[in-house]
Amino acid sequence: RRLVVRATETDTNEVIAKAPDKAPTESGSSINQILGIKGAKQETDKWKIRVQLTKPVTWPPLIWGVVCGAAASGNFHWTIDDVAKSIVCMIMSGPCLTGYTQTINDWYDRDIDAINEPYRPIPSGAISENEVITQIWVLLLGGLGLAGLLDVWAGHNFPVLFYLAVGGSLLSYIYSAPPLKLKQNGWIGNFALGASYISLPWWAGQALFGTLTPDIVVLTLLYSIAGLGIAIVNDFKSIEGDRKMGLQSLPVAFGSEAAKWICVGAIDLTQLSVAGYLLGSGKPYYALALLGLIAPQVFFQFKYFLKDPVKYDVKYQASAQPFLILGLLVTALATNH
């Protein structure tokens, strides 16, 4: 009885404030649930849970990368055939292979999520082990199948898209799975993630409609350093679990204060370097356009991310990343001309 009385007399606001991010999300957002971001409503519908595991919020950069590659090829035309091929390439890159990547990442992160976000579908038991593994295989084989189809459709003598899909899938696996588990190392893991989100879809789009050249490979890998910075943004919310599981993410290795400056430095300096490359290549208008797109990113970094990278991570990404991906298109168009 004494215990019950003391509990009822406890300051309820104090109890809630102890772990606001780990509370069950019964009153969460249905939109957040479908997009696969924090603040999601808990669901029992298996199809909604399956979509949540693929994190549709992460698809747009891959889809946009295909657009940039098609633009850089100089051979895309607004015909039914080219539009249809680009849509299939986007489905391969986004829902299929990115969905595979996100699902397998959640599967191998289930112990960390049990600490950081115990209400997520896998640690909460909302979806079974067999159902998750089946989803991983269906998405992987679906993506590889579409890649092979695109090679035949484009008339390639060498199945470049299929091998890009195989390479990207292997990179996704070793990023998440032991024994390599690249994400254990903040530098290597985040660069691998950045390359997957920027370089690979660009290469797929350009190879589908044209020829993938060495200078484009180098340029997009350089741009992937900005992707490294974007990947660091997602590490801040997992500091507690990463530290307990021994993962050396940059916020764990360097501390939050240093890591957030490494993050914005990687994003901004990469784009400034690309702008300098465009200027040196005799394309000053494209360089100025890229500089114009960097400025609002810096503004939102100071407004949101540098103030509190955990509290404002979603706001920052929603505000700043559209300008970064527009900068990718500017660069693609510059390489085309």
N, C-alpha and C positions, 0 to 999 in steps of 0.2 A: 504493500500500500504506500509506503514511504517513497518507493521508486516511482510509482505512478504519479503521486502528488508533485514530486520534484520535476518530473518531465513536463507536466502541464504548466508548471510555473516558470519553465525555461523560456528565455527570450527567443521567440520563434524566428525573428529576423537574424539573430546570431547563428542559429542552426542552419538556416538556408545559405548564409553567406560563406559557410566553410568550403563547399564544393559545388558552386553553381554550374560548372561545366560538366559535372559528372552525374547530375540528377537525371532521373528517367524523363524522357522527352514525350510524355503522353500529350502535352499541349503544344508540341512542336509544329513546325510548318510542313504541310503536305508538299509544297513546292520544293523545300529544302530536301525532303525525303527523296523525291524523284531525281533531283539534281545530284544527290549524294554528298551533300555538305552538312556541316554541323548545324545543330538546331533542328534536326529532322524529327518528324513525327514517327512514333513507333507504329509499324505496320505488321499485319498478319497475312496480307495478301502476298503470296509467293512471287507473283510476277512483278509487283511493285518492288519487292525486296531484291529480286534479280536485277532490275533496272538500277536500283540504288547502288548495288555492288559495282556496276560498270562506271559509275560517276559521270553521267552525261555532261556535267559542268566542265569536264576536262576535254571533251571532244572538240570544241570550236577551234583551239589552236592547231590541232592536227588537220582539220578540214580546211582551215585557212592556209596551212602549209601547202596543201595540194594546189590551192588556188595560186599561191605564189610560184610554185614550180611550173604550173601551166603557163603563167604569165611570163616567166623567165625563159621558157622554151621558145617563145616567138612563133609557135606553130598552132596555138589554140585558135579555133574559129567557132563562131556562134552557130554551129550546125547541130542538128539533132544528134548526130553520131558523137561529136566531140563532147557535147553537154552530157549525154548518157554515160560516156566513158568516165568523165570527171566525177559524176555522181557515184558511180560504182567505186571509184578510187577513194572517194570521201567515206563511203560506207566501210570499205576495207580498213582505212586508216583510223576512223573514229569509233563507231559502235563495235566493230569486230576486234581489231587488234588493240585499241586503247582500252576497250572493255575487258579484253583478256588480261591486259597489263594490270588494270586496277583490281580485278577480281583476284588474280594470283598474288598481288601485293597485299590485299586484305587477308588472304588466307595465311600467308607466312607472317603477317603482322598481328595475328589474332591474340598472341600473348601480350604484346605491347598495347593493343587496343583494349584488352581487358583491364589495363591500368589507366590509360588515358581516356578512352571512350567505351566503357563497358556495355553501353546500350546499343552499340553498333550491331548489325545483323548477325555476324559470325560469333563474337564472344557472348552475345545474349542468347544464342541458341535459336534465333528466329528462323534460321535456315540450316539444314543438316549438312554434314561433311560430304556425303555422296552427292547432294544437290549442288554444292559449290564446285566440286571436282568435275562434275558433268558440265557445268556452265563453262568452266575453264577450257575444256576440250572442245566444246561446240564452238566457242568464239575463236579459238586458235585455228581449228580446221576450216571454219568459215572464212576467216581472213586469208589464209593461205590459198584456199580454193578460188577466192575472188582475185587474188594476185595472179594466179595461173591463167584464169580467164582473161584478165586484162592483157597479159602478154600475147595470148593468141589473138585477141581482138585487135591489138595494135600491130600485129604482124612481126613481132620481134623474133629474130633468129636465135638470140640468147635471152633466156627468161629473166631479165634483169629485175622486173618487179617481184617475181617469186622469190629471188634470192635476197632482195631488200626486205621482203616480209619475213623470210626465215631469219635473217640477221637481226632484224628488229625484235622478233619474238624471242630469240636466244638472249639478246641483251636484256629484255624485260625479265626473263627467267633468272639470269644470274644476278640481276639487280636486287631481286627479292629473296631468292632461295639460297639456302646454304649448300655447299660450304663457302662459295665465293661471296655471296650476299654483298654486292658492291655498295649498297646503301649504308653498310657499317662504317664506311669511310666517307666523310662529308664531301671531300673534294671530288674523288672518283665517282661516287654515286650520283652526286648532283650534276656533274658534267654529263654523265651517261643519260640521265633523265632529260637534261636540256637538249642533248643531241637527238634524243628520241622524239621530242616535241617540236623541234625546229628543223633539223637537218633531214631526217628520214622522210617525212611527208613531202617536203620540198623536192627531194631527190625522186620520189615516186611520181609526183606531178610532172616534173621535167622529163623524166625518162619515158613517161607515158606518151608525151606529145613531141618530144625532141630527143636531144642527146645530152647526157649528163657529162659535163666537162670538168677537168681537174680544178680549174679556177673557181667554179661554183662549189665544188666539194670543200675547198679551203675556206671560201667566204662563209658558207653556211656553218661550218664547224667553228669558225670564229664567232658567228652569231650565237652559237650554242653556249658560249660563256655567259651571255645574257640569260639564257635558259637556266644555267647553273644558279644565277641569282634568284630567278623566279622560284626554283626548287627550294632554295633556302627559306623562302617565306613560309612554306608549309612545314618546316622543321620546328618552328617556334612552339607550335601547339602540342608537340610531342616530346618536349624536353624531359619531363618527369619520367615517362616510360622509356625513352631512349637511354637515359642515364642508368636506370635500373637494369636494362637489358644489355648494357655495355656497348651501345651503338654510338660511334663517334661522329654524330652530326655536328655541324659547325657551331650551332648555339651551345652544344654540350662541350665541345673542345675549346672554344674561345670565349664562351660566355655570351649572354644575350646582347650586351652593349657592343662588343666588337663585331659579333656576327651580323648585326643589322647594318653596320657600315660596310662590311664585306659584301653583303647582299646588294645594296644600292650601288656600290662601286662597280661590281661586276656588270650590273644592268646598264649603268650610264656610260662607263668607259668603253664598253664593247660597242655601243651605238655611236659614240663619238668617234671611235676608230674607223667604223664603217663609213661614217660621214666624211672623214678625212680621206679614206680610200676613194670614195666617189668623187670628191673634189680633185684629187690627184689624177683621176681617170678622165678629167675633162667634162665632168657632169655636175656643174655647180648648182643648177636648179634642183636636182635630186638631192644633193647634199644639204641645201638650205631647207628643203621640205623635211628631210629627216631631222635636222636640228630643231625645226618647228615642232616636231612630234616628241622630241626628247623633253622640251621645256615643261609641258604639263605633267609628265611623269615625275620630274623632280619636284614640282609643286605638291603633288599628292604624296610623295615620299615624306616630305616634311609635315604635311597636314595630318597624315594617318600613320604610316608605317613606322617612322622614326620616333613618334610619340609612344606608341604601344603596339609592337608587332603581333602580339597575341590578340588583343582586343579588336584591333582594326584590320586584321589580315584580309577578311572578305571585302570590306569597304575599299581597301587599298587596291586589291587585285581587280575589283569591278571598275574602279575609276581609272587606274593607270594602264592596265594591260591592253585595252583597246588601242591606245596610242602606240604601244610597242608593236602590235601585230599590223597596224597600218604602216609602220616603219618598215616591216618586212616586205610588204607589197611595194612600197616605194623602191626598196633595194632591188626587188625582183624586176620591176619595170626598167630600172636603170641598167641592169645587166642585159636586158632584152634590147635596149637601144645603144 
